[in-house]
Amino acid sequence: AGPFHLTPFAHWVEPSMQSGLKLVTAIEKGEELTKLEHLLLIPGVLAFLIGSVGAYWVYYVKGGEPARQAAKAAGGLYRLVLDKWRIDELYEATVLGAIDSLAETAALFDKWVIDGVLARLTALVVQSFGSLFRSFQTGRVQMYAAVMVVGLFAMGAFFATAHGELVVSKDEPGGMYVVEAAPGLGYKYRWDRDGDGTWDNPRLEQDETWTLLQKVQVKVPPGEEMKVRVEVQNVFKMTEVKEIVLRRPLPDKSKPDQVGMTVPIEVSP
């Protein structure tokens, strides 16, 4: 600590040394422990001497006759002790048996599920698709032309069909929501915004319900719902009708911060 004799860390690690200090104390008292050790040797030595003398008398002097009589009198107990209490048999029937059963189950699972289903089935699927695709890769112009014709037919069928998917925009102040239909070349629309089953007639002309109006505004009061329908017609006079239900729940009065706010709308196809 130098000339100032300051030792702030002299006893800082002392708690971690307690177990070592106890060991040192035990070693210092070794003489007392040696006396106790000598006393504890007496029962063991006596047991050795008695056992040795008894074995000499039973097996050498009497020729083992007392042992045979004792085994005969004990019966099943003698056989149980001779078989080491049958611990090995019990261990084999319980622990080893369970491990063997688990191993057999895992082997069957690996054979039929992993190899049979996952590996072979997936390989079969890939092989089947490969065989199917190889049938088109023949190198013949006729086959490629046929595939192109089928593809053009599929594209033509898609574009010739009217598509009336609807999209509802985000909630707007005052409960006004915008419902927008999918655009398309030459598309016409007619709407039923109030769900009364009659197409709206914005031009106020007889049978003039078809318009180019792609989107409409719908006002849904809190706690009510509104059904909106639209019929889309393309240039080929093919039509499709789509319908959605707009539900606007009531504000949660238990949360003051939501009172007076615009409530999100729920849309059901």
C-alpha angles and dihedrals in degrees: 000000000000126000093327094060093222114161107173093156099042094109098021096108095033094107091059090054097057095097091049092048091053090052091051090050091052091051091050088056092051095122092063090047091051091058090051090048092055091051091051091053092065098074092049094049091047091051090051093050094046092047093048093050092045093050091048091052095045101043104026106030099033097029094238095297095128090053093051092048091049091050091049092049094047093051112171093012091060092050090048092052091043089054090053091253086299092271091147092055091047091049091049093048095048115024100024092040092053092047091049091049091049091049092050091048091049091049092052091046091050092048100046105024106029099032099024104041109018101034102032097035094050090045089050091051092050091046092050093051089046091053090047094050092045089060088064095044096071098129091239120129091217092062093049091048090051091052090050091051092051091048093050090048091052092049091047092050090051095050093041091058120082116239118203105181113161129215124193116208126219121292113279128205113276095028096281114146131186119226112194128191125212114272124235143165109284093354120165125191140200123190140205102196099169098045095236093133094249124107114242118250107207093172093054089227126129113268091352097128097126114092140159089243104131097181137028137193119240126190115211117187117219113275094019137093134220130202116215124192131187132183117204123203124190131200090275090059090247113144140197128190122214128186134189135176119223116205123188113192124213118264116266103249091192087071109060092193090065097052109107093014124118109262118226114252126237119222124203122185 
